[in-house]
């Protein structure tokens, strides 16, 4: 690993700051005492002299009467005399002495760095570098995570709003982070540049359907109809129009539409088997109106992941904890799932819940007591570290 | 690296603030001058460290470093630079850093210019100032850390509330805080005096510049805030008696009282104990203001109860500083020597009356603002205390106050002559009377009190001018003599004139808008015409345009008067996509004496647009008056009287000897 200059520099800056602060504060304590400072009484004498002069000025301006000025002068003079007397007496010598000062200085030297470092280490993140946005977006597109890619393309499009390629990239990207509105808008922009086409209408309609969680909304229907107008045999548009018919309870119309689609389809169309299956389901009455939205397995489906992208950190944490709890209860019922146990133990470790991780490890070990390989794998899972910076 | 440096600097500032709180105070107690002198470098170091933290935070906002959580939650890439910077204090955490920065700035100013302060007083003042810094730095680090990081960092921030994306509001908080925090300075002086058990004329003279500086900053802050409310909230109101506004008005009222009582304490050595109490009150009310705005208690008492960490912390700070200082006051104040005597009819007496009326009005605002909150907190019914309460309590208190203002400067110290002062004001009284009668004759609409309000405004302005005219013997002495006298007048006298005259100008504006505002709400198609107070408005076109981070629907309104073209006004409705919010941007045409104020509303299906137009007579005077008042404070601040020299001893030939003030 390369020597981490930035990482070292942070500590160097901290040390310089601390040193400078301590040096500044200590100076009066270690400096050789200058001539004795003026006493308070001497400050007062100066002030009262000033006030006497002011009474004369006030009198000249007429803000005070002759008689009142005289009595005010008397008041101030009396105070002046008292202060003057005090000033002559002088102040008692300094009481603290060099001994106390040494202890105070030592206290500052030791406590200021300890205190600052102590608090900083509990709250700071010295390992995280600065990340100005423009510098981050300068990286090549393939090195950026999806939101970064989107931000980069968005900036590009702000300068070149007529770049069709950009909008074409954005639409599915938005969809993947669950922002259907923006995805739909991107397709509209694309259409404004490239002109309307059956494909784009169908694409936008599909995004509208996905954005509405599977419902074929009025706006989506309009798009599909527009697509069919341009290309009567458009497979995607016709498929969704069929779904719309089903939503409206017009099963016969849907059946007819899909059947036509199947009849006209090229033999090697990738979507053909799927469509045939759904047509069969429709005929037998087992069709679920909602199209499947992703992997049908027990894990999170695409919609969950997309939703997670929009969640606040608390909500995300909650969702993860919910999934872990589901996994745990499943393993209680079917303890034979070795991979499941490994996932569970790792998940607890990542969440920082070591107690539950150990608990799960013991349960799993008890179940696989006579399977040496399984035990090894479980131990490996248990060694998972909590990632730095988590929580 | 920059963000972490800022974070560490903030922590180190807390450590230095602790040193500043403990060492000088211990030195003052033990009589050790070396330890007392630690206060100065500690205050300067604290300014440097908080400054570094503030700069680091600002830089993170400017370069959109979304790995800083605060930036990610409160900024966006496309925001114009000025709003990226103002976004630093457009949120809770950043605004607290600004608060502490200004606190450190005041501390450093005392350290730098406090050479004419006795060592012990300066040490105690800086120690108290340090303790305020400790409290707020702890608050920031414990509950509102601005430097918490995000990893991985997002690629876009949540943006800044569009309402805050405005030039006047962007620079309103720094002024307001300079005012609030400025009163921490007079507070520190008050506590230091109580700790030493002595308040003398010298003390009052040292306090006054700080009270003036705080008051002038707060005046500007409040005026800017009300100006912003006027042109942003879209219906031409300028003051709403809303708790956030009241939060700034309370310390202003107490601070105005403090400013006046400090004059008495300084010139005549009287009212010392009262001045100390006012200094404590002014800062306490600033803290109450901070608490009201920062604890979330205003959105709802229940929101405060749900996430109480911040609120409880500010409440604790409030308890320690207000409770502690009042206890100290109760214990030590009776030991203070009483000062010079004065007759009830005298300048001292007039200033005392001013103090009573100002504190009573501060109390009225306090009750009106906090009573509903308290009632809600103990489970009582939800009530709102609105303008009627404040109008009925404020007007009876301020009517005699405004009447008395011109008399104050006309009175002599110690024993004044009411009748003679009245004679000198005969011209002002005559002018007010004529204006009042003329208005009754000419203006037929508006409330019957309005002409009397205008008379009060004229009375204040002409009264303020009369004082100067009398002092320089204008028209009663040769012009050359008057000119000589005018140049001899202390700046404080000119400051008084500006502040009192400015108040009159503001009163005129307030009365004008309140009494004679006219309003017209219409739905117009493009090309449609309406009229208001002699103006003909034509909605020529409604179009859209793109701003840096918003899209706007803009109306083009052609304004004519008596068939002559006057101007085009462009009211807008703006949509901010990042923040997903809208705001209206009124367009204002001002003649200097009245404002034509136009707001574009929603469009309807038949192609008509809601258009609201107001004519606000004398509206610009409100803020003009505020600025003139602040200018008065500034002029007064430069008075040589406030620059007391350091003592000079014949034997002291050191390089530290300073020139005396005179």
Interface residues (C-beta under 8 A of the other chain):
Chain A: X6 X9 X10 X13 X14 X17 X18 X20 X21 X24 X25 X27 X28 X29 X31 X33 X34 X35 X37 X38 X39 X40 X42 X43 X44 X45 X46 X47 X48 X50 X51 X53 X54 X57 X58 X60 X61 X62 X63 X64 X65 X68 X71 X72 X75 X79 X91 X92 X94 X95 X96 X97 X100 X101 X104 X108 X111 X112 X115 X116 X119 X120 X123 X124 X125 X126 X128 X129 X130 X131 X132 X133 X134 X136 X137 X145 X147 X148 X150 X151 X155 X158 X389
Chain B: X1 X2 X3 X4 X5 X7 X8 X9 X11 X12 X14 X15 X16 X18 X19 X23 X26 X27 X30 X31 X32 X33 X34 X35 X37 X38 X40 X41 X42 X44 X45 X49 X52 X60 X63 X64 X65 X66 X67 X77 X78 X116 X117 X118 X119 X120 X121 X141 X145 X147 X148 X149 X151 X152 X153 X154 X155 X156 X200 X201 X202 X205 X268 X269 X340 X347 X412 X413 X414 X415 X471 X485 X488 X489 X490 X493 X641 X644 X645 X646 X647 X648 X649 X652 X654 X660 X661 X662
